[in-house]
Amino acid sequence: MRRVILDSNFLFIPFQFQIDILKELENLLGKSELVVLSTTLDELRNLAREESEKTRRQASLALKLAEKCAIVSVGKDPAETYDDVILRKAKEWICPVATNDRNLRKRLRREAIPTIYVRQRKKLELEGYV
């Protein structure tokens, strides 16, 4: 079964754009293993504590949504960013990444890793070959 790594900002989509990402990912890719890295959970927990009320609420909801995915424990070097970890695992597993982060998408594109993102605030689109 194909793995898809979900970035933290991708888990915010249902609350920002009213898109059912789980259903839309299945429509786009078929049956896949949706993966949230442990470092992404750490990032969401930090957002749930430190940011604005709206961000805290959305991060808390994103954490609940992440529970519906496979959680994979990964290590993070102190010099690495959360995006570095996602890029490293995507290269290792040769799998697409679902993210709306423009900078991360550029980095993934340079490495020929497919990305899934929101297009026109209403649908998911796949960029690259899966």
N, CA, C and O of each residue as an XYZ file, in Angstrom:
520
protein
N       0.842     -1.183      0.000
C       0.000      0.000      0.000
C       0.888      1.247      0.000
O       1.906      1.296      0.690
N       0.497      2.233     -0.767
C       1.254      3.477     -0.894
C       1.126      4.316      0.382
O       0.037      4.463      0.936
N       2.241      4.852      0.827
C       2.252      5.777      1.967
C       2.159      7.203      1.466
O       2.653      7.530      0.387
N       1.514      8.054      2.267
C       1.470      9.482      2.001
C       1.760     10.175      3.324
O       1.069      9.944      4.316
N       2.781     11.025      3.337
C       3.114     11.776      4.552
C       2.298     13.057      4.567
O       2.274     13.801      3.586
N       1.622     13.314      5.699
C       0.834     14.536      5.857
C       1.618     15.543      6.695
O       2.081     15.223      7.790
N       1.763     16.742      6.182
C       2.420     17.838      6.895
C       1.421     18.483      7.851
O       0.211     18.330      7.684
N       1.917     19.191      8.833
C       1.035     19.809      9.838
C       0.025     20.767      9.202
O      -1.153     20.742      9.557
N       0.469     21.604      8.275
C      -0.472     22.566      7.685
C      -1.538     21.889      6.834
O      -2.619     22.446      6.642
N      -1.251     20.698      6.322
C      -2.244     19.958      5.544
C      -3.395     19.510      6.446
O      -4.540     19.422      6.002
N      -3.088     19.230      7.705
C      -4.114     18.809      8.668
C      -5.023     19.970      9.080
O      -6.044     19.748      9.730
N      -4.668     21.199      8.712
C      -5.501     22.368      8.993
C      -6.557     22.590      7.904
O      -7.516     23.334      8.114
N      -6.385     21.952      6.752
C      -7.254     22.199      5.593
C      -8.745     22.021      5.884
O      -9.539     22.864      5.466
N      -9.156     20.962      6.580
C     -10.599     20.819      6.828
C     -11.207     22.015      7.571
O     -12.384     22.327      7.386
N     -10.416     22.675      8.400
C     -10.920     23.780      9.213
C     -10.760     25.118      8.508
O     -11.436     26.086      8.860
N      -9.878     25.186      7.521
C      -9.662     26.419      6.770
C     -10.494     26.479      5.492
O     -10.997     27.541      5.124
N     -10.641     25.333      4.812
C     -11.291     25.324      3.501
C     -12.492     24.392      3.415
O     -13.085     24.251      2.345
N     -12.864     23.751      4.523
C     -13.985     22.813      4.561
C     -13.851     21.711      3.510
O     -14.811     21.383      2.812
N     -12.657     21.149      3.411
C     -12.393     20.035      2.509
C     -12.142     18.796      3.369
O     -11.328     18.838      4.291
N     -12.827     17.709      3.077
C     -12.617     16.445      3.781
C     -11.368     15.798      3.174
O     -11.455     15.093      2.169
N     -10.215     16.040      3.787
C      -8.960     15.583      3.195
C      -8.849     14.065      3.140
O      -8.249     13.529      2.208
N      -9.408     13.367      4.106
C      -9.316     11.908      4.097
C     -10.055     11.333      2.899
O      -9.540     10.461      2.200
N     -11.265     11.826      2.667
C     -12.062     11.378      1.527
C     -11.421     11.799      0.202
O     -11.342     11.006     -0.737
N     -10.970     13.039      0.135
C     -10.380     13.549     -1.105
C      -9.059     12.849     -1.445
O      -8.765     12.617     -2.618
N      -8.268     12.514     -0.431
C      -7.034     11.768     -0.697
C      -7.343     10.383     -1.254
O      -6.650      9.900     -2.150
N      -8.382      9.747     -0.723
C      -8.768      8.432     -1.240
C      -9.266      8.541     -2.679
O      -8.955      7.687     -3.509
N     -10.040      9.592     -2.979
C     -10.511      9.808     -4.350
C      -9.338     10.046     -5.305
O      -9.350      9.585     -6.446
N      -8.335     10.765     -4.826
C      -7.194     11.139     -5.662
C      -6.218      9.983     -5.873
O      -5.715      9.782     -6.978
N      -5.953      9.220     -4.803
C      -4.895      8.205     -4.845
C      -5.368      6.767     -4.708
O      -4.596      5.835     -4.931
N      -6.626      6.581     -4.343
C      -7.079      5.243     -4.010
C      -6.693      4.927     -2.570
O      -6.368      5.825     -1.794
N      -6.731      3.669     -2.227
C      -6.414      3.246     -0.860
C      -4.939      3.525     -0.575
O      -4.065      3.027     -1.285
N      -4.662      4.310      0.453
C      -3.295      4.663      0.827
C      -3.152      4.656      2.334
O      -4.133      4.782      3.067
N      -1.927      4.507      2.783
C      -1.632      4.627      4.209
C      -1.253      6.077      4.482
O      -0.197      6.539      4.050
N      -2.110      6.788      5.194
C      -1.847      8.177      5.531
C      -0.993      8.206      6.791
O      -1.375      7.659      7.825
N       0.164      8.848      6.695
C       1.150      8.829      7.764
C       1.370     10.234      8.317
O       1.540     11.196      7.569
N       1.362     10.326      9.637
C       1.753     11.551     10.325
C       2.988     11.200     11.143
O       2.967     10.276     11.956
N       4.058     11.944     10.918
C       5.306     11.696     11.642
C       5.200     12.228     13.071
O       4.481     13.192     13.332
N       5.916     11.596     13.981
C       5.898     12.031     15.378
C       6.376     13.481     15.515
O       5.923     14.205     16.402
N       7.281     13.895     14.647
C       7.761     15.279     14.691
C       6.666     16.265     14.272
O       6.634     17.400     14.746
N       5.785     15.833     13.397
C       4.644     16.673     13.000
C       3.691     16.835     14.176
O       3.141     17.916     14.391
N       3.496     15.763     14.937
C       2.670     15.863     16.152
C       3.299     16.841     17.144
O       2.592     17.624     17.780
N       4.623     16.796     17.276
C       5.318     17.740     18.161
C       5.072     19.178     17.712
O       4.812     20.058     18.533
N       5.157     19.406     16.410
C       4.922     20.741     15.860
C       3.498     21.202     16.161
O       3.286     22.347     16.561
N       2.521     20.313     15.971
C       1.119     20.669     16.253
C       0.904     20.940     17.740
O       0.161     21.852     18.104
N       1.548     20.154     18.598
C       1.422     20.395     20.049
C       1.990     21.761     20.421
O       1.420     22.467     21.254
N       3.105     22.131     19.810
C       3.687     23.457     20.059
C       2.735     24.558     19.607
O       2.548     25.549     20.314
N       2.135     24.389     18.435
C       1.175     25.382     17.940
C      -0.056     25.467     18.847
O      -0.620     26.544     19.040
N      -0.461     24.334     19.395
C      -1.642     24.298     20.262
C      -1.387     25.026     21.582
O      -2.337     25.364     22.286
N      -0.132     25.270     21.925
C       0.204     25.962     23.173
C       0.586     27.417     22.993
O       0.346     28.233     23.883
N       1.181     27.759     21.847
C       1.872     29.038     21.765
C       1.227     30.121     20.904
O       1.486     31.303     21.135
N       0.427     29.777     19.955
C      -0.042     30.757     18.978
C      -1.375     31.406     19.384
O      -1.821     31.281     20.524
N      -1.984     32.086     18.443
C      -3.268     32.759     18.663
C      -4.360     31.751     19.001
O      -4.197     30.547     18.801
N      -5.458     32.255     19.509
C      -6.603     31.398     19.872
C      -7.061     30.559     18.672
O      -7.316     29.363     18.807
N      -7.164     31.191     17.509
C      -7.611     30.483     16.304
C      -6.633     29.360     15.954
O      -7.051     28.243     15.649
N      -5.343     29.656     15.998
C      -4.338     28.652     15.688
C      -4.345     27.535     16.717
O      -4.220     26.364     16.361
N      -4.490     27.885     17.992
C      -4.554     26.861     19.043
C      -5.719     25.916     18.805
O      -5.574     24.700     18.928
N      -6.872     26.474     18.466
C      -8.070     25.656     18.221
C      -7.859     24.746     17.009
O      -8.161     23.554     17.056
N      -7.338     25.322     15.929
C      -7.109     24.529     14.724
C      -6.049     23.453     14.955
O      -6.187     22.339     14.451
N      -5.009     23.764     15.697
C      -3.966     22.777     15.995
C      -4.525     21.632     16.835
O      -4.167     20.473     16.627
N      -5.399     21.956     17.780
C      -6.027     20.911     18.604
C      -6.898     19.995     17.745
O      -6.879     18.775     17.908
N      -7.662     20.597     16.828
C      -8.490     19.799     15.915
C      -7.616     18.970     14.973
O      -7.952     17.828     14.658
N      -6.504     19.540     14.525
C      -5.584     18.813     13.644
C      -4.980     17.619     14.369
O      -4.778     16.567     13.761
N      -4.691     17.763     15.650
C      -4.171     16.642     16.436
C      -5.194     15.510     16.505
O      -4.832     14.336     16.427
N      -6.459     15.859     16.648
C      -7.512     14.832     16.668
C      -7.630     14.153     15.309
O      -7.817     12.939     15.234
N      -7.522     14.924     14.249
C      -7.576     14.363     12.895
C      -6.383     13.432     12.659
O      -6.522     12.394     12.011
N      -5.227     13.800     13.178
C      -4.017     12.988     13.008
C      -4.180     11.602     13.625
O      -3.536     10.648     13.188
N      -5.031     11.487     14.631
C      -5.266     10.188     15.269
C      -5.889      9.179     14.303
O      -5.813      7.975     14.546
N      -6.498      9.642     13.220
C      -7.104      8.755     12.223
C      -6.065      8.226     11.234
O      -6.380      7.415     10.364
N      -4.829      8.694     11.378
C      -3.743      8.299     10.481
C      -2.763      7.408     11.232
O      -2.816      7.285     12.456
N      -1.877      6.797     10.475
C      -0.802      6.009     11.083
C       0.244      6.983     11.625
O       0.700      7.873     10.908
N       0.620      6.812     12.886
C       1.637      7.659     13.497
C       2.958      6.889     13.452
O       3.052      5.764     13.942
N       3.969      7.512     12.859
C       5.277      6.870     12.747
C       6.281      7.681     13.556
O       6.456      8.881     13.341
N       6.930      7.003     14.482
C       7.934      7.651     15.325
C       9.229      7.813     14.540
O       9.754      6.849     13.983
N       9.735      9.036     14.501
C      10.983      9.337     13.798
C      11.848     10.215     14.693
O      11.351     10.929     15.564
N      13.131     10.144     14.461
C      14.057     10.997     15.189
C      14.267     12.304     14.457
O      14.099     12.396     13.241
N      14.642     13.317     15.230
C      14.911     14.631     14.638
C      16.225     15.140     15.207
O      16.370     15.315     16.416
N      17.168     15.370     14.326
C      18.449     15.945     14.717
C      18.200     17.393     15.158
O      17.368     18.073     14.557
N      18.894     17.877     16.184
C      18.675     19.276     16.623
C      18.867     20.304     15.508
O      18.261     21.375     15.545
N      19.695     19.990     14.528
C      19.931     20.924     13.428
C      18.844     20.845     12.355
O      18.778     21.706     11.478
N      17.998     19.827     12.419
C      16.950     19.648     11.415
C      15.702     20.457     11.765
O      15.385     20.676     12.934
N      15.012     20.888     10.720
C      13.687     21.482     10.902
C      12.658     20.369     10.729
O      12.996     19.260     10.314
N      11.398     20.674     11.050
C      10.330     19.704     10.831
C      10.244     19.335      9.352
O      10.021     18.174      9.009
N      10.421     20.324      8.482
C      10.378     20.072      7.037
C      11.527     19.173      6.583
O      11.348     18.340      5.694
N      12.710     19.336      7.190
C      13.842     18.473      6.853
C      13.509     17.008      7.121
O      13.856     16.129      6.333
N      12.838     16.758      8.235
C      12.472     15.383      8.599
C      11.496     14.811      7.570
O      11.647     13.671      7.133
N      10.500     15.604      7.189
C       9.526     15.153      6.182
C      10.238     14.840      4.868
O       9.983     13.803      4.255
N      11.116     15.720      4.441
C      11.862     15.510      3.199
C      12.713     14.243      3.284
O      12.744     13.453      2.340
N      13.389     14.048      4.382
C      14.233     12.859      4.562
C      13.415     11.574      4.488
O      13.808     10.624      3.811
N      12.270     11.540      5.187
C      11.445     10.332      5.189
C      10.797     10.099      3.822
O      10.677      8.952      3.392
N      10.384     11.149      3.143
C       9.776     11.008      1.813
C      10.786     10.427      0.823
O      10.436      9.594     -0.012
N      12.036     10.870      0.923
C      13.085     10.321      0.051
C      13.358      8.863      0.409
O      13.524      8.024     -0.476
N      13.404      8.567      1.696
C      13.671      7.203      2.143
C      12.559      6.249      1.715
O      12.836      5.153      1.230
N      11.314      6.656      1.891
C      10.168      5.801      1.580
C       9.719      5.909      0.124
O       8.915      5.099     -0.338
N      10.229      6.894     -0.596
C       9.807      7.176     -1.971
C       8.273      7.299     -2.012
O       7.580      6.517     -2.664
N       7.781      8.302     -1.297
C       6.333      8.489     -1.213
C       5.980      9.973     -1.328
O       6.814     10.836     -1.055
N       4.746     10.266     -1.732
C       4.312     11.659     -1.846
C       4.116     12.303     -0.476
O       3.971     11.624      0.540
N       4.116     13.643     -0.485
C       3.890     14.434      0.721
C       2.701     15.361      0.471
O       2.630     16.038     -0.554
N       1.781     15.379      1.416
C       0.630     16.280      1.341
C       0.955     17.506      2.180
O       1.074     17.421      3.402
N       1.099     18.651      1.513
C       1.451     19.893      2.197
C       0.974     21.098      1.407
O       0.856     21.048      0.183
N       0.704     22.169      2.116
C       0.394     23.446      1.470
C       1.539     24.429      1.639
O       1.434     25.580      1.213
N       2.619     23.997      2.249
C       3.780     24.848      2.508
C       4.549     25.057      1.203
O       5.132     24.117      0.661
N       4.546     26.272      0.714
C       5.154     26.590     -0.580
C       6.649     26.252     -0.608
O       7.134     25.681     -1.585
N       7.374     26.598      0.448
C       8.817     26.331      0.480
C       9.108     24.835      0.514
O      10.017     24.359     -0.166
N       8.345     24.103      1.297
C       8.528     22.653      1.345
C       8.197     22.030     -0.013
O       8.896     21.122     -0.462
N       7.154     22.505     -0.657
C       6.799     21.980     -1.983
C       7.931     22.202     -2.982
O       8.212     21.326     -3.800
N       8.584     23.365     -2.927
C       9.715     23.643     -3.827
C      10.861     22.673     -3.560
O      11.466     22.142     -4.492
N      11.154     22.446     -2.286
C      12.228     21.510     -1.926
C      11.893     20.098     -2.404
O      12.757     19.395     -2.930
N      10.642     19.687     -2.220
C      10.211     18.361     -2.657
C      10.289     18.243     -4.181
O      10.715     17.216     -4.711
N       9.878     19.290     -4.870
C       9.920     19.290     -6.341
C      11.359     19.112     -6.832
O      11.597     18.371     -7.786
N      12.325     19.787     -6.185
C      13.734     19.645     -6.571
C      14.221     18.200     -6.404
O      15.121     17.758     -7.118
N      13.630     17.481     -5.471
C      14.001     16.088     -5.222
C      13.106     15.107     -5.990
O      13.214     13.895     -5.805
N      12.230     15.627     -6.848
C      11.304     14.819     -7.664
C      10.348     13.995     -6.806
O       9.999     12.869     -7.160
N       9.929     14.565     -5.677
C       8.964     13.903     -4.799
C       7.585     14.508     -5.069
O       7.427     15.726     -4.988
N       6.590     13.685     -5.386
C       5.240     14.197     -5.654
C       4.649     14.890     -4.424
O       4.914     14.504     -3.286
N       3.849     15.913     -4.680
C       3.174     16.624     -3.598
C       1.678     16.699     -3.877
O       1.230     16.671     -5.024
N       0.933     16.794     -2.797
C      -0.513     16.975     -2.862
C      -0.805     18.261     -2.105
O      -0.322     18.457     -0.990
N      -1.594     19.135     -2.711
C      -1.865     20.438     -2.109
C      -3.263     20.908     -2.492
O      -3.918     20.308     -3.345
N      -3.713     21.985     -1.856
C      -5.033     22.544     -2.160
C      -4.918     23.467     -3.367
O      -4.045     24.332     -3.437
N      -5.820     23.256     -4.306
C      -5.861     24.084     -5.511
C      -7.161     24.878     -5.500
O      -8.231     24.309     -5.283
N      -7.082     26.160     -5.728
C      -8.239     27.061     -5.818
C      -9.137     26.990     -4.587
O     -10.346     27.206     -4.679
N      -8.547     26.691     -3.445
C      -9.242     26.680     -2.157
C     -10.426     25.720     -2.096
O     -11.283     25.842     -1.220
N     -10.476     24.742     -3.048
C     -11.639     23.849     -3.042
C     -11.360     22.401     -3.384
O     -12.232     21.553     -3.195
N     -10.153     22.084     -3.889
C      -9.881     20.691     -4.246
C      -8.409     20.383     -4.036
O      -7.571     21.283     -3.981
N      -8.110     19.099     -3.919
C      -6.723     18.666     -3.797
C      -6.174     18.350     -5.172
O      -6.883     17.850     -6.045
N      -4.904     18.650     -5.348
C      -4.260     18.356     -6.618
C      -2.935     17.665     -6.355
O      -2.237     17.963     -5.386
N      -2.605     16.735     -7.239
C      -1.357     15.992     -7.161
C      -0.390     16.585     -8.184
O      -0.732     16.752     -9.355
N       0.813     16.897     -7.727
C       1.852     17.406     -8.607
C       3.005     16.412     -8.599
O       3.528     16.077     -7.536
N       3.399     15.946     -9.754
C       4.457     14.946     -9.836
C       3.872     13.565    -10.051
O       2.660     13.368     -9.967
N       4.720     12.640    -10.322
C       4.308     11.278    -10.639
C       4.308     10.434     -9.384
O       5.260     10.475     -8.605
N       3.234      9.657     -9.176
C       3.148      8.753     -8.022
C       3.358      7.335     -8.485
O       3.326      6.410     -7.673
